[in-house]
Amino acid sequence: MLARRRAEAATVTGVISDEIPGYFDQVGWQYDRQRHDQFRTGFASDKGSWDMLVRVTDLMVSFTVPRYVERTSKVPPGPILNLALLRANHELNLAKLGVDSDGDICLTVEIPADEFSVSQFKDAIMALVHYADDFKDRLEAAVADDADDGVTSERVL
């Protein structure tokens, strides 16, 4: 039973991965296929230009803008940034913000792989383009104001 589920998931991943180049062509975006299940592209907007990764897994198709807002500090995010991220995530529809392993802020949309379509592909890309401009200034200000004074995020929440 488990082997059959894994085979079905691998088939879904393969089918979606094979369809995504056509989706990029439909929206007129250039891309690089980095692996069978991962694509790299990018976009420019009023507030900057970003790389975007599209990755297909068994359950999800993830669209991620890594290093959406970069942090130069090696200390963990402090209370100002954490609060800004929580408030922004409350306002977002379809997308979410997070902090990656380097401490930079990433912007992500995840769509279930089940019945994934070109319409959902377009919605995910448009959400990232839209939110990239809407939240950039606010998050950069929070990063700049976020002096780590030893206050942990647990005390803020």
Wavefront OBJ file of the C-alpha trace (Angstrom):
o trace
v 0.000 0.000 0.000
v 2.760 2.462 0.958
v 4.742 1.553 -2.149
v 1.708 2.258 -4.349
v 1.143 5.665 -2.695
v 4.791 6.582 -3.240
v 4.569 5.535 -6.877
v 1.384 7.580 -7.362
v 3.013 10.621 -5.717
v 6.096 10.263 -7.898
v 3.833 10.100 -10.949
v 2.004 13.296 -9.903
v 5.329 15.046 -9.289
v 6.626 13.930 -12.669
v 3.495 14.969 -14.553
v 3.397 18.429 -12.960
v 7.142 18.887 -13.477
v 6.663 18.076 -17.143
v 3.746 20.548 -17.471
v 5.433 23.535 -15.806
v 7.664 24.473 -18.791
v 4.492 24.881 -20.851
v 2.988 27.062 -18.119
v 6.055 29.313 -18.188
v 5.717 29.518 -21.974
v 2.027 30.470 -21.669
v 2.825 33.411 -19.385
v 5.904 34.354 -21.410
v 8.464 33.923 -18.629
v 11.988 32.661 -19.105
v 13.217 29.989 -16.722
v 16.026 27.557 -16.062
v 15.237 23.990 -15.197
v 17.654 23.218 -12.375
v 16.393 19.693 -11.728
v 13.461 17.695 -12.983
v 11.315 19.060 -10.135
v 12.831 22.550 -9.684
v 12.827 25.669 -11.845
v 14.472 29.056 -11.425
v 13.104 32.301 -12.794
v 12.773 35.856 -11.594
v 10.895 39.090 -11.888
v 11.342 42.821 -11.486
v 8.858 45.230 -9.986
v 8.803 48.782 -8.684
v 10.621 47.838 -5.454
v 13.342 45.578 -6.860
v 14.146 42.412 -8.718
v 14.069 38.921 -7.300
v 14.866 35.329 -8.069
v 11.985 32.881 -7.801
v 12.178 29.124 -7.372
v 9.368 26.781 -8.351
v 9.627 23.351 -6.762
v 7.315 20.373 -7.188
v 6.937 17.865 -4.366
v 4.586 14.960 -3.842
v 1.994 17.181 -2.181
v 2.734 20.794 -3.119
v 4.011 23.120 -5.807
v 6.017 25.823 -4.020
v 6.832 29.241 -5.463
v 9.489 30.951 -3.352
v 11.272 34.277 -3.479
v 14.401 33.521 -1.431
v 16.179 36.476 0.126
v 13.113 38.644 -0.419
v 14.484 40.888 2.313
v 18.086 40.232 3.300
v 19.338 40.539 6.832
v 23.024 41.219 7.387
v 22.896 40.528 11.102
v 23.844 37.050 12.251
v 21.694 37.323 15.373
v 18.210 35.787 15.349
v 15.332 38.035 14.324
v 14.224 40.189 17.224
v 10.832 41.382 18.424
v 10.273 44.178 15.902
v 10.856 41.961 12.878
v 8.932 39.048 14.373
v 5.929 41.274 15.045
v 6.132 42.755 11.527
v 6.220 39.239 10.036
v 3.234 38.115 12.114
v 1.193 41.156 11.118
v 2.129 40.789 7.443
v 1.255 37.083 7.445
v -2.134 37.967 8.889
v -2.751 40.312 5.934
v -1.479 37.977 3.204
v -3.786 35.817 1.105
v -2.312 32.759 -0.631
v 1.267 33.728 0.327
v 3.317 33.592 3.507
v 6.518 35.100 4.828
v 9.214 33.192 6.663
v 12.797 33.332 7.810
v 15.203 30.954 6.048
v 18.229 29.200 7.538
v 20.443 32.231 6.778
v 18.052 34.558 8.605
v 16.795 36.212 5.426
v 13.082 36.732 4.806
v 11.498 34.643 2.060
v 8.107 35.011 0.394
v 6.303 31.802 -0.553
v 3.114 30.529 -2.161
v 2.271 26.841 -1.847
v -0.407 25.221 -3.985
v -1.583 21.623 -3.484
v -0.249 19.367 -6.237
v -3.580 17.598 -6.532
v -5.226 18.915 -9.717
v -2.605 21.678 -10.138
v -3.376 23.823 -13.192
v -2.057 26.707 -15.266
v -4.603 28.962 -13.557
v -3.110 28.179 -10.140
v 0.371 28.656 -11.601
v -0.600 32.149 -12.777
v -2.273 32.980 -9.440
v 0.851 31.990 -7.507
v 3.146 34.103 -9.669
v 0.819 37.112 -9.569
v 0.533 36.876 -5.778
v 4.322 36.952 -5.389
v 4.690 39.890 -7.774
v 1.925 41.808 -5.990
v 3.138 41.154 -2.451
v 6.785 41.769 -3.326
v 5.990 45.459 -3.729
v 3.378 45.736 -0.980
v 5.480 44.470 1.921
v 9.071 45.321 0.950
v 9.367 48.746 2.606
v 7.639 47.690 5.803
v 9.841 44.632 6.249
v 13.054 46.479 5.396
v 12.149 49.077 8.044
v 11.511 46.315 10.590
v 14.879 44.741 9.795
v 16.604 48.112 10.208
v 14.794 48.844 13.496
v 15.243 45.367 14.902
v 18.121 45.699 17.311
v 18.649 42.450 19.145
v 18.832 43.517 22.758
v 18.594 40.011 24.162
v 14.791 39.976 24.096
v 13.642 36.686 22.689
v 10.713 36.280 20.349
v 8.958 34.163 22.990
v 8.716 37.197 25.286
v 7.135 39.268 22.525
v 4.483 36.687 21.724
l 1 2 3 4 5 6 7 8 9 10 11 12 13 14 15 16 17 18 19 20 21 22 23 24 25 26 27 28 29 30 31 32 33 34 35 36 37 38 39 40 41 42 43 44 45 46 47 48 49 50 51 52 53 54 55 56 57 58 59 60 61 62 63 64 65 66 67 68 69 70 71 72 73 74 75 76 77 78 79 80 81 82 83 84 85 86 87 88 89 90 91 92 93 94 95 96 97 98 99 100 101 102 103 104 105 106 107 108 109 110 111 112 113 114 115 116 117 118 119 120 121 122 123 124 125 126 127 128 129 130 131 132 133 134 135 136 137 138 139 140 141 142 143 144 145 146 147 148 149 150 151 152 153 154 155 156 157
